[in-house]
């Protein structure tokens, strides 16, 4: 089966529906009329998202989507009050919620989705103390954020593409395992608050670990401007590359041109 039959919408009293091991590339609206469903099996299908309409299944307690191609779970799932089992095993492309959260049980998963759902309304996301080492956000969520708290986790690198955070004003990333900051943070023109203590930062400057947030913001903007101008003069993209940055800074100190493509 490559699509859910329209006739499914006529089964208003259906309680269990198994659509596993098919070729469903999308979940269509005909399913949302099966409002008596308590168990829905969608494992091993190639669909990439669960649309908002899935929340119409207000009686659903078990949702199995393991082995699908889904990348992000819809935060609205946290509002399905009767949902108690959400299986995502073998969803190799699923990046949000992160694996650590999914493996911690359904309550942790629901709590994470609740935070994402609240961020849609407040534009501020608090994921501090979540024992996270890697994850990313749906770009549609990240682009709205004005505040982001990732403190007290285990990130060894900044987890979210900087270009996905154009509205960001406040960033807290204290007490992680960061050794560098993306110099493209210098493009975040709205950012006025940056907290980085408790990290062993050495890039783009060794002194970052002891610098104030305001000074770090100024430095990142200065570094970005330097790299951008140098890349333009060499007809190169301004990628967030540490080696390229080091060469640009060397060029600035030595006051002579260098080949950034070496």
C-alpha positions as CSV (number, residue, x, y, z in Angstrom):
1,X,0.0,0.0,0.0
2,X,1.5,3.3,-1.1
3,X,-1.3,5.6,0.4
4,X,-4.0,5.3,3.0
5,X,-7.3,4.5,1.3
6,X,-10.0,7.1,1.5
7,X,-12.4,4.5,2.7
8,X,-10.6,4.3,6.0
9,X,-12.4,7.5,7.0
10,X,-15.7,5.5,7.1
11,X,-14.4,3.3,10.0
12,X,-15.3,5.7,12.8
13,X,-15.4,2.9,15.4
14,X,-12.1,1.3,14.4
15,X,-9.9,0.8,17.5
16,X,-6.7,-0.8,16.0
17,X,-5.2,-0.2,12.6
18,X,-2.1,-1.9,11.4
19,X,-0.4,-0.3,8.4
20,X,3.1,-1.6,9.0
21,X,5.5,-2.7,6.3
22,X,4.0,-0.7,3.5
23,X,5.2,2.1,1.2
24,X,3.4,5.0,2.8
25,X,5.2,8.2,2.0
26,X,2.7,10.4,3.8
27,X,-0.1,10.2,6.4
28,X,-3.2,11.5,4.8
29,X,-6.3,13.2,6.3
30,X,-8.6,10.2,5.8
31,X,-6.9,8.6,8.8
32,X,-7.9,11.5,11.2
33,X,-11.6,10.6,11.0
34,X,-10.9,7.3,12.8
35,X,-11.3,9.0,16.1
36,X,-11.9,5.8,18.1
37,X,-8.4,4.5,17.4
38,X,-6.4,3.5,20.4
39,X,-3.5,1.8,18.6
40,X,-1.9,2.8,15.4
41,X,0.9,0.8,13.8
42,X,2.9,2.6,11.1
43,X,6.3,0.9,11.5
44,X,8.7,0.5,8.5
45,X,7.1,3.0,6.2
46,X,9.0,5.8,4.4
47,X,6.9,8.8,5.6
48,X,9.0,11.7,6.8
49,X,6.6,13.5,9.1
50,X,3.6,13.1,11.3
51,X,1.2,16.0,10.4
52,X,-0.5,18.1,12.9
53,X,-3.8,16.3,12.1
54,X,-2.7,13.2,13.9
55,X,-3.7,15.0,17.2
56,X,-7.3,14.5,16.1
57,X,-7.0,10.9,17.3
58,X,-7.8,11.9,20.8
59,X,-8.2,8.3,22.0
60,X,-4.9,7.1,20.7
61,X,-2.7,5.5,23.4
62,X,-0.2,3.5,21.4
63,X,1.6,4.9,18.3
64,X,4.3,2.8,16.6
65,X,6.4,4.5,13.9
66,X,9.7,2.6,14.3
67,X,11.7,2.2,11.1
68,X,10.1,5.2,9.4
69,X,12.1,8.1,7.7
70,X,10.8,10.7,10.1
71,X,13.3,13.4,11.0
72,X,11.4,15.5,13.6
73,X,8.5,14.7,15.9
74,X,5.7,17.2,15.9
75,X,5.7,19.0,19.3
76,X,1.9,18.8,19.2
77,X,2.1,15.2,20.2
78,X,2.6,16.3,23.8
79,X,-1.0,17.4,23.8
80,X,-2.4,13.9,23.1
81,X,-3.4,13.2,26.7
82,X,-4.1,9.5,26.3
83,X,-0.9,8.7,24.4
84,X,1.4,6.6,26.6
85,X,3.5,4.6,24.1
86,X,5.4,6.2,21.2
87,X,7.9,3.8,19.7
88,X,10.6,5.2,17.4
89,X,13.0,2.3,17.3
90,X,15.2,2.2,14.2
91,X,14.2,5.7,13.1
92,X,17.7,6.3,11.8
93,X,16.9,9.8,10.5
94,X,15.2,11.1,13.6
95,X,17.2,13.9,15.1
96,X,14.7,15.7,17.3
97,X,13.9,14.7,20.0
98,X,17.5,13.4,20.5
99,X,18.3,9.8,21.1
100,X,19.2,10.3,24.8
101,X,15.7,11.6,25.4
102,X,13.9,8.9,23.5
103,X,15.9,6.2,25.4
104,X,14.9,7.7,28.7
105,X,11.3,6.7,28.4
106,X,8.0,8.2,27.4
107,X,7.8,10.7,30.2
108,X,11.1,12.3,29.1
109,X,10.0,12.3,25.5
110,X,6.7,14.0,26.3
111,X,8.5,16.5,28.5
112,X,10.9,17.4,25.7
113,X,8.1,17.8,23.2
114,X,6.3,20.0,25.8
115,X,9.3,22.3,25.9
116,X,9.3,22.5,22.1
117,X,5.6,23.2,22.1
118,X,5.9,26.0,24.7
119,X,8.8,27.5,22.7
120,X,6.5,27.9,19.7
121,X,4.5,30.4,21.8
122,X,7.2,32.0,23.9
123,X,10.1,31.9,21.4
124,X,12.3,30.8,24.3
125,X,13.6,27.3,24.7
126,X,15.1,25.9,27.9
127,X,16.9,22.5,27.4
128,X,19.3,22.9,30.4
129,X,20.1,19.9,32.5
130,X,18.9,17.4,29.9
131,X,22.1,15.3,29.6
132,X,22.2,16.0,25.8
133,X,25.3,15.4,23.7
134,X,23.9,16.0,20.3
135,X,20.6,17.1,18.7
136,X,19.2,19.7,16.4
137,X,15.9,21.6,16.1
138,X,13.4,21.8,13.3
139,X,14.5,24.9,11.3
140,X,10.9,26.3,11.6
141,X,11.3,26.2,15.4
142,X,14.9,27.4,15.5
143,X,14.2,30.4,13.3
144,X,11.7,31.9,15.8
145,X,13.8,31.6,18.9
146,X,14.9,34.7,20.8
147,X,16.2,32.8,23.8
148,X,18.0,29.4,24.0
149,X,19.3,27.7,27.1
150,X,21.6,24.7,26.6
151,X,23.5,24.9,29.9
152,X,24.6,21.9,31.9
153,X,24.6,19.4,29.0
154,X,27.4,17.4,27.3
155,X,27.8,19.2,24.0
156,X,31.3,19.0,22.5
157,X,30.3,21.3,19.7
158,X,27.4,23.8,19.2
159,X,24.6,21.6,18.0
160,X,22.4,23.9,15.9
161,X,23.3,25.5,12.6
162,X,23.9,29.2,13.4
163,X,22.1,30.3,10.3
164,X,18.9,28.7,11.7
165,X,18.9,31.2,14.6
166,X,18.5,34.6,13.0
167,X,16.3,36.0,15.8
168,X,18.4,34.8,18.7
169,X,19.0,37.4,21.5
170,X,20.1,35.3,24.4
171,X,22.2,32.1,24.4
172,X,23.3,30.2,27.5
173,X,25.7,27.3,26.9
174,X,27.5,27.2,30.3
175,X,29.1,23.9,31.6
176,X,29.2,21.9,28.5
177,X,32.3,20.4,26.8
178,X,32.8,23.1,24.1
179,X,36.2,23.9,22.9
180,X,35.2,26.3,20.2
181,X,32.4,28.6,19.1
182,X,31.3,28.9,15.5
183,X,32.6,32.2,14.3
184,X,29.4,32.5,12.3
185,X,27.8,33.5,15.6
186,X,29.1,36.9,14.5
187,X,26.2,37.0,12.1
188,X,23.7,37.0,15.0
189,X,23.1,40.7,15.0
190,X,20.2,40.5,17.6
191,X,22.3,38.7,20.2
192,X,23.0,40.8,23.3
193,X,23.5,38.0,25.9
194,X,26.0,35.1,25.8
195,X,27.0,32.9,28.7
196,X,29.8,30.4,28.1
197,X,31.5,29.8,31.5
198,X,32.4,26.2,32.4
199,X,33.7,25.4,28.9
200,X,37.4,25.0,27.8
201,X,37.1,27.4,24.9
202,X,40.2,28.1,22.8
203,X,38.7,29.0,19.5
204,X,38.5,31.6,18.1
205,X,40.6,32.9,21.0
206,X,42.2,31.1,24.0
207,X,41.0,33.9,26.2
208,X,37.3,33.2,25.6
209,X,36.9,31.1,28.7
210,X,37.5,34.1,31.0
211,X,36.0,36.8,28.7
212,X,32.6,38.5,29.4
213,X,29.7,37.6,27.2
214,X,29.6,41.1,25.8
215,X,33.3,40.9,24.8
216,X,32.9,37.5,23.2
217,X,30.0,38.8,21.1
218,X,32.1,41.8,20.0
219,X,35.0,39.4,19.1
220,X,32.8,37.0,17.1
221,X,31.4,39.9,15.1
222,X,34.9,41.3,14.5
223,X,36.2,37.8,13.5
224,X,33.2,37.3,11.1
225,X,33.7,40.6,9.5
226,X,37.4,39.8,9.0
227,X,36.8,36.4,7.5
228,X,33.9,37.6,5.3
229,X,36.0,40.4,3.8
230,X,39.0,38.1,3.3
231,X,36.9,35.4,1.7
232,X,35.3,37.9,-0.6
233,X,38.8,39.1,-1.7
234,X,39.7,35.5,-2.5
235,X,36.3,34.6,-4.0
236,X,35.6,31.9,-1.4
237,X,32.5,31.1,0.6
238,X,32.6,32.1,4.2
239,X,32.3,28.6,5.7
240,X,32.7,28.0,9.4
241,X,36.0,26.3,9.0
242,X,38.6,26.5,11.8
243,X,41.6,26.1,9.5
244,X,40.4,28.8,7.2
245,X,39.8,31.2,10.2
246,X,43.3,30.6,11.5
247,X,44.8,31.4,8.1
248,X,42.8,34.6,7.8
249,X,43.9,35.7,11.3
250,X,47.5,34.9,10.4
251,X,47.1,37.0,7.3
252,X,45.8,39.9,9.3
253,X,48.7,39.7,11.8
254,X,51.3,39.4,9.1
255,X,49.7,42.1,6.9
256,X,50.2,40.0,3.7
257,X,47.9,38.0,1.5
258,X,47.7,34.2,1.8
259,X,46.0,31.5,-0.2
260,X,43.0,30.2,1.8
261,X,42.7,27.2,-0.5
262,X,46.0,25.7,0.5
